[in-house]
Amino acid sequence: MKQWIADHLMTDPREQTTAVTDLALAGAALLAIRRLRGPAGWRRRIWQAAFALLAASGVLGAIVHGLRLSPSTRERLWQPLNVLLALIIALFATAAVSDRWGERTGQRVLPALALAAPGFAWLSRRLQRGFLAFIIYELVAMVSALAIYADLARRRQLPGADRMTLGILVTIAAAGIQTSSLEVVIGEIPFDHNGLFHLVQLAALPLLVEGVRKSL
């Protein structure tokens, strides 16, 4: 098994760092689930589900970026990866709606958001520059959530809303980096826009988790 992995690892150092940071993001998401353990509840389950999907997408992303795969295999893996990312955004939006307008409203919008996510992921793969369309979809959801949590923080209606607002701001910054062609070298280790996106997103997760914990 080790020899097979060695023979199939990507040799591009930028792809390697993207795969490693994908795994780091998956690990951070699993830690977030653990930190959110507690009495069962709608909002807790929504956040835990979002972080579980984030962990799964991190593992799948590490496979796509870290291993030398045939074009057909890579394409087959990108499809479920896009669906996972779209579902994470749908759950995040559901959590924001629940925090602003109540759990019943969140329960009403969740089916529509969950059903729309795979459809949008499929459409983004069919469009030219489809991933840019996906980033726009993410930004619309994140900016909407930002407005919700910033308003809740201003009104002091939800404990932890200030931390969640900061976490969303960092997440939006990460999305902006991913749409760029930015590349940096840190200690002789190269990071392209995908690896940098993961690093910035790793900074956002503790803020989001701490905010969610306080709100629960």
DACOR-V352368 format. One record per run of one state. SS is the DSSP state (@ for helix, = for strand, . for the rest). FROM is the first residue (numbers start at 1). TO is the last residue. If there is no record, write none. Layout:
BEGIN
SS,FROM,TO
SS,FROM,TO
END
This chain:
BEGIN
.,1,1
@,2,8
=,9,9
.,10,12
@,13,35
.,36,41
@,42,66
=,67,67
.,68,70
@,71,101
.,102,102
@,103,126
.,127,129
@,130,155
.,156,160
@,161,178
.,179,183
=,184,186
.,187,188
=,189,191
.,192,192
@,193,215
.,216,216
END
